[in-house]
Amino acid sequence: MPEIIFTDITETVPSQFYPKPAKNFIPNWIKHLPPYIKDTGSMTGKKCIPMLDAVMSGYMIVITDDLKISKGEDGFTSYEWKDGLGIEFHDAKQLETNQKAGGKNIPKWVSPWSIETPKGYSCLFVAPLNSDPIPFEVFSGVVDTDSYFFPVSFPFTLKDDNFTGIVPAGTPIAQVFPFKRESWKSRFATKTTSKIRQSYRIISGSYRNGYKKYLRKQKSFE
């Protein structure tokens, strides 16, 4: 089994704020969602395996210290923290054509984590998938973590430009998907194949959970 190594370069991060498998961060909205609609018996999103697999795949990186976000009378958003590496900024011109950036300097959470994967493996970093509401959204990126070992930091935007408050340590900021680098090519077909027909037959022939029972492949992130 391939191994991903997270190294705290500060040697100070409390263990409860270490990166962990994303399956440990099931969103509350999924936990509280009933599996079936009471009136009709139809399945809800809680039974949607592709959505749940997205939530539970990979690893979650969390902020390691409380982050206080304030807004001054001039409208400038400021960030304060009591420990840790905190926030740096990218110049607004680096993303001046990006609508989410809004023409403002881009805050970046400075991560303490060096990440190492086996030769031939990279990591995709995205905002937590299907998550509970969080005040920020990181920009996605791919890093070849088999050769680049300096910590990967996370530029982000506030979803609500007027947000103020304290974001507690332990709040997920980025979901990490290690993947093997391979070359791909695409092609197109116009006729339904036997594989497609068989897959459809399995799903349509099951009252419930056909995909989960017969077609889904197990994933493991420890």
N, C-alpha and C positions, 0 to 999 in steps of 0.2 A: 504494500500500500504506500503510495507517495506520501511524503511528509512535508508540511508547511511549518516553518519556524518563525515565531514572532519574538523578537529580542527587544527588551526595553533598554534603550541606550542611556536613559537617565538613571536606571537602577533604583527608581523610587516609586514606580507606579504600584498602588495597592493591588493585591491579587484579585479582588472582586471586580476590578475594572480592566482585567486582561481581555483580549479578544477571545470569543467563545463561539462554538458552533451556532449558526443562526437558529437552529431548532430550539435553542434556549430562550428565544425572543419572540414567541408566538404573540402577535398583536392581541390586545384585549378585545378588540371588536370581533375577532374570530372566536376567541374563547367564549364570549357572551352570546354569540349567534347560535340559535337553535339549529340542529341539523336538518330539520324538516319544517315546512310551513304548516302550521296547525290546521288550517281550514282545508287545505288541498292534499297534504301529505307529500308535496313536491320537495325535492332536495334544495337546500340553500347553498350559498357559497362555502359553507363549512365542509361540504361534501365534494367540493371542486378540487380534485387531486392536483391538477396542473398548477392552480393558484397556491395550494398548500406547499407543493414541492418548491415553488419559487421562494416562498417565505422561509422554508427550512433548509435550503441549500446554501453551502458556503459558510462563511464565518462573519461575525459581526464585530466591528470596531466601535467602541463607545468613547465618548469624551471622558477624560480621566480626572477632571476637576470641575467644580461648579463654575459656570460661566454666566456672569451678569451682563445683560444687554440693556443699555439705556439710550435715551434719545435726548439730546440737548435742545436748547431753545433755537439754535441755528439749524435744527433738523438733522444734525450729524449723529449717526449711530456710533456709540462707543461700547467697547468690550472690556470687562474687568475680570480678573481671576486672582486667587490668593496663592496658588502654587501651580506647578506644571509649566509647560512651554507656551501655552496661550495662543494668541492670534497674531498673525502678520497680515500684510495687505499686498495685493497685486495692484499695479496702476490700472485705472479704468480703461486706458487706451489699449491694454492688452486684450480686452474683450469688448471693444467699443461697438461692434456690430451685433452683439448678443443682446436680445431683448430682455432676458431675465436679469442681466447685469445692471441694466438701467442707467448706464453711463456713470456709475459710481465705482470707487475703489472696491476691489473684491477681497473680502475677508477670507483668511485661510487658517484653519485649525492646524497647528504645528504638531504633528503626531510624534510620539516617542518611539514608534515601532519600526524597527528594521524588519523586513519580511524576506524570507528566503524560501525558494521552492527548488525542486530538483531540476537538473539540466533538461531543457526543452519545455519547461512549464513557465507560464506567465500568470498574471492575476488581473482580473477585471474588477474595477471598483465602481460601485453604483450607489445611489441613495437606497436606503432600506426598502425592499419591495413590499407592496401591499401593507405598509406599516400603519400604526396609529399616527395621529397627527404629531409632527415634530416641527419646530419653527424654522428649520433650515433645510436646504436641499443642496447636496454636494454635486459638483460637476463630475461626470463619469470619466474614467480613464483606464488605460491598459498599461501595465508596467511589466517589463521582462525581469521578474524577480529572481531569475537564476543568474543574473549578472549585475543587477543594480541592487545594492544592499543598503543604500542610504534611506532613512525613513521617508515614506510616502505621505505627504501632507495633503490636506483636503480643502481646496477652495470651495466656497459655498455662497449661496444667496439666501437672504431671509425670504420666506414665503409671503410673509406680511411685513412690508417695509416699516410698519408702525409698531411692530412687536417690541415689547419691553418685558423684562422679568429675568428670573434666574432659571437657567437650564441646568438641571442637576447632573452631577457626575453619574455616569452609567447610562446616559441617554445615547441610543444608537446614532451613529453619524454616517457609517458606510458599511455596505455589505461586500464581502470579498469572495470572488469566485476563482479559484485556481483552475487553469485549463492547460491542456497540452497543445503546443503550437503545431499545427498541421496545415498543409496547403490544400485548398479546396477548389473545385470548379463546379459550375452549375450547368444543368441542362433542363430541357422542358419536354413534357409529354402531353398528348391530347387524348389519350385513351385510358379508361379506367383499367387498372391492373388487377390481377387476382389478389394481390396483397391488400389493395384498397378494399375490394369487395369482401374479403375475409374479415378484415378489421371492422368494417361496418356491420357485418353479420354478427360478430361477437358482441358489439355494443347494442345493436337493436334487439338481439335475442335475450338480453338481460334486463330484468325489471329494475335493478339497481346495481351500481358499483361494477359494471362490466369492465371498464378501463382499469380500475384498481385491482380487480381480481385476476384479469387475464393479460393485460397489456403493459401495465406499469412496470418499470424496472427499478429495483431498490437502489437508493443512493446513500452514501455513508460519509459523514463529516464528523470527526471526533477531535 
